[in-house]
Structure formats: structure tokens, C-alpha cells
Amino acid sequence: MPTLTQWPTLPDDVIDFFRSAFRDANRHVTERLLNVPNIRETSLDDALIDSLVPFSPARRLPSGAVVAMDIHNIGGLRRLGGWETADISVIVFVYRHTQLIAQKIGMLQSKRLYPKNNDVADDDPIGFLYGMNAFLKRQPNSPLALLNRQFEFDDTCVYGAIKAEDRQIKSIAAMNKSLGQAVYYLFYNPPSMPYVIKNAGVERQQVTTNDIGCRVYTESEVNASMSGVEKGRSPTFSQISAAGTVSN
């Protein structure tokens, strides 16, 4: 086991700790997507943050390193040129005795994969203006018909909230040009492909094998994968998957 004076690089247990934290968050978020397949993208962001919070307090690892994390939901708050550039911010810290020896910040712009029926409960600006009224005054139709919906995911499904040559993409590129590689793309997916969810909500789904789930790519990788996508169109799972080395 390395001592504090033998640190040419970060100890293995530091890397293992952060990988374990994000692996657990990946599973938790993917389970939420399976159990509520038309869930809002922002609710998946909440799930990721909730899963990382227990790993955030400072703790000493067997190598003697002290690690800590700050996690923030910044969606809709931090803007560049009037456009949201990131939804989640994660900052990791590594200390040696009382000295900070490593720090890394990553801002994540999240996008969820849409099922083939495109049935996703996106945030609605008009509904937002109604506030709690939208929740208190429900639609009169019975929700029983919703029990028989089927959600299918395959390589042709799109990330419906990202569009080729969109203003948001340009804002992210401008921010990374100014700050260096700071903003990454986070994509929410089912645990494998193809994937079919029937009678969602009838029985709780659990993820035991997560071959896909949450994936993170650099802005340049995503831009390259979308180079052949027509302006205003959304990229498919297969197009984004060809972007580069996956994070998980």
C-alpha cells in the first residue's frame, strides 16, 4: 500500500471510490428510466444528484487520501448568451494531509433517449405558468388506459431534446472554447438495446446488468457524430454511440 510520500499519481482507491460512486448513480438513474419510461429529463437529473450526494462528504481512504465531492443542479440557472449550457455540475477534490492536490470540475448537459412512440413528459412552458394548478386540476380521463402502453427503445430512437446546429450546441462550444473542456454531454439510456418496457408501473424494475445506461461524451465527440445530421433534426442512439469511447 503506498504511503503519502509515495504518490506519483492518484492512489488506486481514489479512482475506485469515484468510479463506484458513479456506477451506483448510473444504476439508480437507469432504474428510474425503466420504471417511468416517459419521465421528464429533469427528474433523471434529480436521480443522478440524489445518488451522488451520499458519496459527497469528505472521507479518508485506506491510502490516506481524503476525497470529497460537490454536486449542484444548475439547470435553468447558469446561462451563456441567454441559453442553458449545463444541467449538473460535479466537482471532485483529493487532499493529501491538509493540502489539496487534485481538483476536477465537470458540467453535464443531459439528454434522455426518447422511446419509439416519442411519449415523453417534457417540461411545458405553458404548464409551468399554471404552476400547481396543472397538478391539482387533473385530466378527467381515467389513467387505466396508460397501463397498457408499451415503450420500445432501439438504435433508431432519438435524443429528442438536442437538435443539429441548435443554439444550445453553439453556446456549449463557445463556453468550452473559453474555459477549456468544462461541459460534457450526458445521455440517459436503458440498460441494453433493444429494450421493451410493457405495463410500466405494474411491477418495479431493477437493473442488475447495465451495459449502456448513462453515458458521457465530450462536446467535440458529439459534434462529430452530428456532422451528418440535418439541421433541426435529432441524433439517434446509433449516431451518438459512434461518437467515441464510452464513459461507462
Secondary structure, DSSP 8 states (H G I E B T S, - for coil): ---GGG-SS--HHHHHHHHHHHHHHHHHHHHHHHHSTT--HHHHHHHHHHHHGGG-S-EE-TTS-EEEEEEEE-TTTSEETTEE--SEEEEEEEEETTEEEEEEEEEEEEEE---TT-------HHHHHHTTHHHHS--SS-GGGGGG-EEEE-TT-B-TT--TT-HHHHHHHHHHHHHSS-EEEEEE--SSSSEEEESTTSS----S--SSSSEEEEHHHHHHHTTTS-TT---BHHHHHTSS----
